[in-house]
Amino acid sequence: MASSKEYLDFIIEQLSELEEMSYRPMMGEYILYYRGRIIGGIYDNRLLLKPVKVVMDQLGQTRLERPYEGAKEMILIKDIEDKSCLIRLIKEMYEVLPAPKVKKKA
């Protein structure tokens, strides 16, 4: 099942206070970026974030789910209504995510 544009729009609105938030459609789902770094995505109308320690520590009891068969597990964010919590998680997560790799030109 592909994610709906309405769900994507809701999540983007929840994160609207974050500058440089973006997304890219990928095979019916959406990859989410913050300041150029992948933070997670929307899969089957679920917000999933990369399983970084700072997020897992803050959420306490976290539920890990696979975005699709064969993928690595990610953190399922259940409380998508708490805008300030989402923003805080992503800001803190950004600090520990590696910088994107620079692609070499052929």
Backbone as CSV, one residue per row, in Angstrom:
resi,resn,N_x,N_y,N_z,CA_x,CA_y,CA_z,C_x,C_y,C_z
1,MET,0.839,-1.186,0.000,0.000,0.000,0.000,0.884,1.249,0.000
2,ALA,0.648,2.137,-0.897,1.398,3.388,-0.968,0.850,4.388,0.051
3,SER,1.700,5.309,0.449,1.275,6.359,1.375,0.496,7.422,0.631
4,SER,-0.435,8.039,1.334,-1.263,9.073,0.703,-0.577,10.436,0.768
5,LYS,-0.901,11.260,-0.199,-0.381,12.634,-0.231,-0.932,13.405,0.967
6,GLU,-2.148,13.080,1.399,-2.750,13.752,2.558,-1.942,13.482,3.831
7,TYR,-1.496,12.236,4.015,-0.692,11.906,5.196,0.642,12.643,5.133
8,LEU,1.278,12.644,3.962,2.528,13.385,3.783,2.317,14.855,4.122
9,ASP,1.269,15.462,3.580,1.000,16.883,3.839,0.819,17.150,5.327
10,PHE,0.143,16.246,6.032,-0.059,16.411,7.476,1.291,16.394,8.207
11,ILE,2.141,15.432,7.872,3.451,15.337,8.535,4.295,16.567,8.213
12,ILE,4.315,16.985,6.970,5.089,18.178,6.590,4.563,19.408,7.327
13,GLU,3.257,19.510,7.494,2.676,20.624,8.253,3.118,20.552,9.720
14,GLN,3.140,19.360,10.286,3.583,19.197,11.678,5.033,19.653,11.850
15,LEU,5.822,19.512,10.804,7.247,19.858,10.860,7.549,21.204,10.207
16,SER,6.518,21.992,9.952,6.674,23.239,9.198,7.571,24.276,9.886
17,GLU,7.766,24.171,11.187,8.648,25.115,11.880,10.122,24.831,11.606
18,LEU,10.421,23.653,11.087,11.796,23.307,10.754,12.133,23.834,9.361
19,GLU,13.137,24.687,9.299,13.581,25.148,7.991,14.357,24.022,7.325
20,GLU,14.333,24.013,6.028,15.076,23.024,5.242,14.549,21.598,5.398
21,MET,13.274,21.456,5.678,12.626,20.148,5.683,12.223,19.857,4.249
22,SER,12.485,18.667,3.764,12.091,18.324,2.399,11.780,16.832,2.314
23,TYR,11.279,16.435,1.167,10.966,15.022,0.959,11.189,14.690,-0.503
24,ARG,11.286,13.393,-0.757,11.423,12.915,-2.131,10.551,11.684,-2.288
25,PRO,9.671,11.680,-3.286,8.860,10.481,-3.512,9.739,9.324,-3.975
26,MET,9.434,8.137,-3.477,10.201,6.963,-3.861,9.271,5.761,-3.855
27,MET,8.887,5.300,-5.036,8.094,4.086,-5.200,6.815,4.083,-4.351
28,GLY,6.080,5.184,-4.379,4.820,5.272,-3.654,4.956,5.672,-2.202
29,GLU,6.179,5.860,-1.749,6.438,6.276,-0.373,7.230,7.589,-0.427
30,TYR,7.669,8.089,0.737,8.372,9.371,0.775,9.566,9.289,1.721
31,ILE,10.718,9.709,1.234,11.920,9.816,2.058,11.937,11.239,2.613
32,LEU,12.167,11.372,3.927,12.181,12.686,4.572,13.615,13.127,4.844
33,TYR,13.872,14.400,4.565,15.188,14.994,4.762,15.060,16.214,5.665
34,TYR,16.062,16.393,6.511,16.179,17.626,7.280,17.582,18.159,7.054
35,ARG,17.658,19.348,6.497,18.931,19.993,6.188,19.853,19.071,5.387
36,GLY,19.253,18.362,4.435,20.008,17.512,3.520,20.317,16.114,4.015
37,ARG,19.961,15.804,5.252,20.227,14.478,5.810,18.935,13.674,5.900
38,ILE,19.015,12.409,5.533,17.841,11.539,5.626,17.547,11.269,7.094
39,ILE,16.308,11.558,7.492,15.909,11.315,8.884,14.958,10.134,9.001
40,GLY,14.348,9.754,7.891,13.387,8.658,7.918,12.484,8.745,6.704
41,GLY,11.244,8.329,6.886,10.331,8.366,5.762,8.907,8.057,6.167
42,ILE,8.063,8.124,5.177,6.664,7.778,5.350,6.422,6.532,4.514
43,TYR,6.012,5.476,5.188,5.792,4.181,4.561,4.426,3.655,4.999
44,ASP,3.571,3.352,4.067,2.237,2.840,4.378,1.526,3.728,5.403
45,ASN,1.614,5.031,5.188,1.008,6.021,6.094,1.475,5.851,7.542
46,ARG,2.758,5.572,7.693,3.403,5.506,9.016,4.643,6.384,8.963
47,LEU,4.875,7.174,10.013,6.097,7.960,10.125,7.146,7.088,10.805
48,LEU,8.219,6.801,10.078,9.311,5.992,10.603,10.590,6.810,10.574
49,LEU,11.301,6.834,11.702,12.566,7.558,11.791,13.722,6.585,11.939
50,LYS,14.896,7.051,11.526,16.090,6.226,11.677,16.273,5.882,13.155
51,PRO,16.724,4.677,13.451,16.850,4.252,14.850,18.142,4.750,15.498
52,VAL,18.204,6.041,15.777,19.371,6.601,16.448,19.127,6.631,17.959
53,LYS,20.201,6.504,18.705,20.117,6.373,20.160,19.375,7.541,20.817
54,VAL,19.645,8.753,20.381,19.028,9.917,21.016,17.494,9.868,20.913
55,VAL,16.974,9.403,19.808,15.522,9.290,19.641,14.994,8.140,20.488
56,MET,15.676,7.008,20.448,15.222,5.848,21.217,15.228,6.144,22.715
57,ASP,16.247,6.872,23.179,16.320,7.223,24.600,15.162,8.134,25.005
58,GLN,14.826,9.075,24.158,13.756,10.021,24.492,12.379,9.369,24.480
59,LEU,12.188,8.448,23.564,10.870,7.823,23.448,10.662,6.692,24.445
60,GLY,11.745,6.212,25.026,11.616,5.121,25.980,11.198,3.837,25.291
61,GLN,9.974,3.442,25.488,9.451,2.212,24.891,9.181,2.473,23.404
62,THR,10.119,2.056,22.563,9.948,2.294,21.133,9.551,1.021,20.412
63,ARG,8.839,1.205,19.346,8.431,0.081,18.520,9.167,0.185,17.192
64,LEU,9.913,-0.858,16.872,10.645,-0.872,15.615,9.861,-1.641,14.567
65,GLU,9.801,-1.076,13.384,9.107,-1.728,12.281,9.929,-1.570,11.011
66,ARG,9.715,-2.494,10.101,10.389,-2.424,8.802,9.499,-1.627,7.844
67,PRO,10.107,-0.675,7.131,9.308,0.094,6.174,8.782,-0.780,5.037
68,TYR,9.549,-1.803,4.692,9.158,-2.760,3.652,9.983,-4.019,3.865
69,GLU,9.565,-5.097,3.266,10.221,-6.394,3.429,11.705,-6.300,3.064
70,GLY,12.557,-6.774,3.961,13.990,-6.785,3.710,14.720,-5.528,4.163
71,ALA,14.001,-4.517,4.592,14.629,-3.263,5.033,15.050,-3.357,6.497
72,LYS,15.935,-2.451,6.894,16.328,-2.353,8.300,15.169,-1.770,9.099
73,GLU,15.100,-2.146,10.360,14.034,-1.638,11.223,14.236,-0.155,11.514
74,MET,13.113,0.525,11.655,13.100,1.946,11.972,12.122,2.171,13.120
75,ILE,12.215,3.353,13.732,11.351,3.687,14.862,9.994,4.167,14.357
76,LEU,8.939,3.510,14.794,7.583,3.939,14.474,7.209,5.070,15.429
77,ILE,6.846,6.216,14.870,6.407,7.355,15.679,4.880,7.318,15.713
78,LYS,4.361,6.987,16.871,2.910,6.865,17.019,2.241,8.205,17.253
79,ASP,2.861,9.057,18.096,2.242,10.326,18.458,2.644,11.406,17.455
80,ILE,1.975,11.420,16.324,2.288,12.411,15.290,1.552,13.723,15.532
81,GLU,0.702,13.751,16.543,-0.053,14.970,16.865,0.782,15.960,17.676
82,ASP,1.799,15.477,18.394,2.620,16.328,19.266,3.710,17.003,18.442
83,LYS,3.364,18.142,17.892,4.236,18.891,16.994,5.583,19.243,17.639
84,SER,5.558,19.759,18.855,6.803,20.189,19.514,7.725,18.998,19.785
85,CYS,7.156,17.865,20.123,7.961,16.661,20.361,8.619,16.200,19.061
86,LEU,7.877,16.174,17.973,8.432,15.779,16.676,9.589,16.685,16.276
87,ILE,9.398,17.976,16.423,10.426,18.941,16.046,11.678,18.750,16.900
88,ARG,11.494,18.574,18.205,12.632,18.364,19.106,13.398,17.096,18.733
89,LEU,12.677,16.009,18.473,13.327,14.750,18.096,14.179,14.917,16.843
90,ILE,13.640,15.586,15.854,14.360,15.732,14.590,15.567,16.641,14.737
91,LYS,15.442,17.715,15.497,16.595,18.600,15.720,17.722,17.852,16.429
92,GLU,17.381,17.077,17.455,18.397,16.340,18.188,18.979,15.210,17.351
93,MET,18.147,14.582,16.558,18.581,13.511,15.685,19.585,14.022,14.652
94,TYR,19.331,15.208,14.130,20.184,15.796,13.100,21.640,15.895,13.573
95,GLU,21.805,16.223,14.842,23.152,16.415,15.387,24.005,15.146,15.344
96,VAL,23.390,13.982,15.366,24.164,12.734,15.405,24.163,11.980,14.072
97,LEU,23.394,12.457,13.100,23.373,11.788,11.797,24.622,12.153,10.993
98,PRO,25.163,11.183,10.264,26.330,11.507,9.439,25.952,12.423,8.289
99,ALA,26.916,13.231,7.855,26.693,14.097,6.702,26.523,13.242,5.462
100,PRO,25.729,13.707,4.500,25.569,12.927,3.281,26.891,12.767,2.543
101,LYS,27.065,11.646,1.911,28.282,11.402,1.154,28.252,12.212,-0.135
102,VAL,29.390,12.791,-0.470,29.499,13.567,-1.691,29.671,12.596,-2.858
103,LYS,28.811,12.757,-3.855,28.888,11.877,-5.017,30.000,12.358,-5.942
104,LYS,30.812,11.421,-6.384,31.898,11.758,-7.312,31.347,11.801,-8.718
105,LYS,31.801,12.782,-9.477,31.376,12.883,-10.875,32.281,12.005,-11.728
106,ALA,31.676,11.316,-12.664,32.440,10.400,-13.518,33.199,11.131,-14.578
